[in-house]
């Protein structure tokens, strides 16, 4: 059934995606002059995350902020900084309804937080579950890579959680965030596996996805296939955020995945994601793109390399 669906979708023309209330922003540090695009009144984007516990100043009061603990603190069993930061934001009046767990903890290269499952379970019990208990915040599980070792890490994490509960429970999770860098068929298969593996967790997000180093046509086709699938087919997928909110000449997932050209003009994908029409602006890359992204180690995960396997 999946291959048949993929074949049908593959025949669809490249057209603007329909408006979506599920759409969010993966905010990465880039050109400050571009920031006003993402929270404009005409944008479909309603929420964002920035791999941190503190919001991005430019979006305060405009987009819903979803805090994230990127990786483990130096003292996993005693550090309370994430809980303190989020609770201070809530107590100060910010409407925080969801938080995200660790960024690609199974990945130890190219941006993965490379965490031990036991440490992650300890931190979850100490800092995440109290947010749910006190404020009713919904908890997003650690966002593992799309590689097979991502499923292994997550299974080990749930086992460590159960051990901390003396076998009488596990870590509380409200939704599973997924990452995928590859083709649409692989994405659909991966999400099917996530949903089948964790049937007791009824909500899924996709918090990073793109067609890595693809041609412009393939990047656009992947975008439209994926967003249409998320919006029209997967009722259990409640939010998603495409990895592309930067200029094409600094993109380390390929220039054709970017929302902006090297000049800061909206590409077709960028305009579609905001709810607009095709622009015809063609993105171009840069020979120094990899070097420019060297400082984004905490942003781009190992799934870029592994999920294509």
C-alpha positions in Angstrom: 0.0 0.0 0.0 2.8 2.4 0.8 4.6 1.9 -2.5 1.3 2.4 -4.4 0.6 5.6 -2.4 4.2 6.8 -3.1 3.7 6.1 -6.8 0.5 8.0 -6.9 1.9 11.0 -5.1 5.0 11.0 -7.3 2.8 11.7 -10.3 1.4 14.9 -8.7 2.6 18.2 -10.2 4.8 20.6 -8.4 2.3 23.1 -7.0 1.9 25.3 -4.0 1.1 23.4 -0.8 -2.1 24.2 0.9 -2.3 26.3 4.1 -1.5 24.4 7.3 -2.0 25.1 11.0 0.6 22.4 11.8 3.5 24.3 10.4 6.4 25.5 12.5 9.9 26.9 12.2 13.2 25.4 13.0 15.0 28.6 13.9 18.7 28.8 13.2 21.0 31.7 13.5 21.3 33.4 10.1 20.9 36.8 8.5 19.0 39.0 11.0 17.3 40.8 8.1 15.5 37.6 7.2 13.8 37.1 10.6 10.8 39.3 9.8 9.7 36.9 7.1 8.8 34.0 9.3 6.4 35.7 11.7 4.6 38.0 9.1 0.8 38.2 9.2 0.6 36.2 6.0 2.7 33.3 7.2 1.4 29.8 7.9 4.0 29.4 10.6 2.4 29.4 14.1 5.2 28.0 16.4 8.9 27.6 16.5 11.8 26.0 18.4 15.5 27.1 18.5 17.2 24.1 20.2 17.3 26.1 23.5 15.2 26.6 26.6 15.0 30.4 26.0 13.0 32.1 23.3 14.4 34.1 20.4 13.8 37.8 21.1 12.5 38.6 17.6 9.5 36.2 18.0 8.4 37.0 21.5 4.6 37.2 21.5 4.3 36.5 17.8 4.9 32.7 17.5 4.4 30.0 20.0 7.7 29.0 21.5 8.5 25.3 22.2 11.6 25.0 24.5 14.1 22.2 24.0 16.8 20.7 26.1 19.4 20.0 23.4 21.8 17.7 25.4 22.9 16.6 28.9 24.1 19.1 31.4 27.4 18.3 33.2 25.5 17.1 36.3 22.6 15.1 35.0 21.3 14.0 38.4 21.3 17.4 40.0 21.2 20.2 37.4 17.7 21.9 37.2 18.5 24.6 34.7 16.1 23.5 32.0 13.2 23.1 34.5 14.0 26.5 36.1 14.2 28.3 32.7 10.9 26.9 31.4 9.0 27.4 34.7 10.2 31.0 34.9 8.9 31.6 31.4 5.5 30.1 32.3 5.3 31.9 35.7 6.2 35.1 33.8 3.1 34.8 31.6 4.4 33.0 28.5 2.1 30.4 27.0 4.2 27.3 26.8 2.2 24.2 26.1 4.9 21.8 24.8 8.6 21.1 25.3 11.0 19.0 23.3 13.5 16.4 24.6 17.1 15.9 23.5 18.3 16.6 19.9 19.5 13.3 18.2 21.0 11.8 21.3 22.0 8.7 19.4 24.2 10.8 17.1 27.8 11.5 18.1 28.8 13.4 14.9 27.5 16.5 13.1 25.3 17.9 15.7 23.9 14.9 17.7 23.9 15.4 21.4 25.5 12.0 21.9 23.8 11.1 25.2 23.7 8.0 27.3 20.2 6.6 27.5 20.6 6.3 31.3 21.5 9.9 31.7 18.6 11.0 29.5 16.2 9.0 31.7 17.5 10.5 34.9 17.2 14.0 33.4 13.6 13.3 32.2 12.4 12.3 35.6 14.2 15.2 37.3 13.3 18.1 34.9 10.7 17.1 32.4 8.0 15.3 34.3 7.8 18.0 37.0 6.8 20.4 34.2 4.0 18.2 33.2 2.9 17.6 36.8 2.9 21.3 37.8 2.0 23.1 34.6 0.4 20.4 32.3 3.1 20.9 29.7 3.1 18.2 27.0 6.4 16.3 26.7 8.1 15.4 23.4 10.4 12.4 23.5 14.0 12.6 22.6 14.3 13.3 18.8 16.5 10.5 17.5 18.0 10.3 14.0 16.2 8.5 11.2 18.9 5.7 11.3 18.2 2.3 12.7 20.3 3.1 15.8 17.8 5.8 16.6 15.1 3.2 17.2 17.6 1.2 19.3 18.6 4.3 21.4 14.9 5.2 22.0 14.1 1.6 23.1 17.0 1.7 25.5 15.8 5.0 26.9 12.4 3.6 27.6 14.0 0.6 29.3 16.2 2.9 31.5 13.0 4.9 32.4 11.3 1.7 33.5 14.3 0.8 35.6 14.2 4.1 37.4 10.5 3.4 38.1 11.4 0.0 39.5 9.6 -1.7 36.7 6.3 0.0 37.6 6.1 2.6 34.9 8.2 4.5 32.4 9.0 8.1 31.4 5.9 10.1 30.6 5.7 11.0 26.9 2.9 12.8 25.0 4.3 12.8 21.5 7.3 11.5 19.5 9.3 13.9 17.4 10.9 12.4 14.3 13.8 13.5 12.0 14.2 12.5 8.4 16.7 13.5 5.6 16.1 11.5 2.4 13.4 10.7 0.0 9.6 10.8 0.5 9.2 7.0 0.4 11.7 6.6 3.2 10.0 9.3 5.2 6.6 7.7 4.9 8.1 4.3 5.8 9.9 5.8 8.8 6.8 7.5 10.2 4.9 4.3 9.8 7.5 2.4 11.8 7.4 5.1 14.5 3.7 4.9 14.8 3.6 1.1 14.8 6.3 0.9 17.4 4.8 3.3 19.8 1.1 2.8 19.4 0.3 3.9 22.9 1.7 7.4 22.1 -0.9 8.8 19.7 0.8 12.0 18.6 3.8 12.5 16.3 5.7 15.6 15.2 8.3 15.8 12.5 10.8 18.5 13.7 13.4 18.2 11.0 13.0 17.0 7.4 14.5 17.8 4.0 15.7 16.2 0.8 19.5 16.4 1.3 21.6 17.5 -1.6 18.8 16.9 -4.1 18.1 18.7 -7.4 15.8 21.6 -7.4 13.0 19.6 -8.9 13.4 16.7 -6.5 13.6 19.1 -3.5 10.4 20.7 -4.6 8.6 17.4 -5.3 9.8 16.1 -1.9 8.5 19.2 -0.1 5.1 19.0 -1.7 4.7 15.3 -1.2 5.7 15.5 2.4 3.6 18.5 3.4 0.6 17.1 1.6 1.0 13.8 3.4 1.4 15.5 6.8 -1.6 17.8 6.2 -4.1 15.5 4.4 -3.3 11.9 5.4 -1.6 11.6 8.8 -4.1 12.7 11.4 -1.7 11.6 14.2 1.0 13.9 12.9 0.0 17.2 14.6 3.0 19.5 13.9 6.0 19.7 11.6 8.9 21.9 10.9 11.0 21.8 7.7 14.7 22.3 7.9 15.3 25.2 5.5 14.9 28.6 7.1 18.2 30.0 5.9 19.9 31.2 2.7 21.0 28.7 0.0 24.7 29.7 0.1 25.0 28.6 3.8 22.9 25.5 3.6 24.6 22.2 4.5 21.6 20.2 3.4 22.0 21.5 -0.2 21.1 24.8 -1.6 17.9 23.6 -3.2 16.3 22.8 0.2 16.6 26.4 1.4 13.7 28.8 2.0 15.9 31.7 0.6 18.2 32.3 -2.2 21.8 33.5 -1.6 20.4 37.1 -1.9 17.6 36.6 0.7 14.8 36.2 -1.8 12.1 33.6 -1.0 12.5 30.4 -3.1 9.4 28.5 -4.3 9.8 26.2 -1.2 10.1 29.1 1.1 7.1 30.9 -0.2 5.0 27.7 -0.3 5.9 27.0 3.4 4.7 30.5 4.4 1.4 29.9 2.5 2.3 31.9 -0.7 2.7 31.2 -4.4 5.8 30.1 -6.3 8.3 32.9 -6.8 10.6 31.5 -9.5 13.6 32.5 -7.5 16.4 29.9 -8.0 18.7 29.2 -5.1 22.4 28.9 -5.6 25.0 27.3 -3.3 28.5 28.3 -2.3 31.8 26.4 -2.3 32.3 27.5 1.3 28.9 26.4 2.6 30.4 23.6 4.7 32.8 26.0 6.3 30.1 28.5 7.0 28.0 25.8 8.7 30.9 24.6 10.9 29.4 26.6 13.9 26.1 24.9 13.5 27.2 21.7 15.3 24.3 21.9 17.7 21.8 22.3 14.9 22.3 19.8 12.1 22.1 16.2 13.2 23.7 12.9 12.2 20.5 11.9 10.4 21.6 13.9 7.4 24.2 11.2 6.8 22.5 8.1 8.3 18.9 8.3 7.2 19.9 7.9 3.6 21.1 4.4 4.3 
